[in-house]
């Protein structure tokens, strides 16, 4: 069975960025990239790439296309799925799609998928580590009129369609759908594989396909924000901590009890 798999991936701020290096521009309401800390591919999207690679290994006749929309891509970062084993990378790289809300992102990805044309399975990470909305895959499915199965910890593809073990808090649920379909992948699938030296060398020789917004057929109205972001800021902690010390443990306990009684907590 020949499969055309599209994996949607997003370039995000490294979640391991230290708090001291995290900055927000209050005028543009955007995160300022930290100096010396490159972005990364969203972790759940790497799980989706791993799921696609496992399907390819099981079917032996599958093509994996990684798709991303945005601007300011770091090519070494976005080529990681290629070094893991994906076949091709398509970037919709345009300032017009550089700061979209979830609806705009889903619209841009859906139009790019339509331009690609041939697809049987669309895989996405369950959510992105920057906004954690988990809305984009559902939007893609709605726009393209496809079934969507979320939070897959195991996925199998056959001539009958796709079978997913959907992760639950107390186990899993088996869900089936006909192809084409959208499936979101969770980290319960397992750790994504590390790129091999051979994979890195192969990826370095591949040139991504780059489209701008007009080539995908995106209009200004399609990309207009449906979400009004009024403020974005780093929370300020003003918690005070008082250490209570007595002559010994018993005296410390007595002083603590007096403090709690004064605060009417006991």
KAGIKA-V308157 format. One record per run of one state. SS is the DSSP state (H for helix, E for strand, C for the rest). FROM is the first residue (numbers start at 1). TO is the last residue. If there is no record, write none. Layout:
SS & FROM & TO
SS & FROM & TO
This chain:
C & 1 & 2
E & 3 & 8
C & 9 & 10
E & 11 & 12
C & 13 & 18
H & 19 & 21
C & 22 & 22
E & 23 & 25
C & 26 & 29
E & 30 & 32
C & 33 & 39
E & 40 & 41
C & 42 & 42
H & 43 & 59
C & 60 & 61
E & 62 & 70
C & 71 & 74
H & 75 & 78
C & 79 & 79
H & 80 & 84
C & 85 & 87
E & 88 & 93
C & 94 & 94
H & 95 & 97
C & 98 & 101
H & 102 & 116
C & 117 & 120
E & 121 & 125
C & 126 & 135
H & 136 & 144
C & 145 & 146
E & 147 & 158
C & 159 & 160
E & 161 & 168
C & 169 & 170
E & 171 & 177
C & 178 & 180
E & 181 & 185
C & 186 & 186
H & 187 & 189
C & 190 & 196
H & 197 & 204
C & 205 & 208
E & 209 & 211
C & 212 & 212
H & 213 & 216
C & 217 & 219
H & 220 & 223
C & 224 & 248
H & 249 & 262
C & 263 & 266
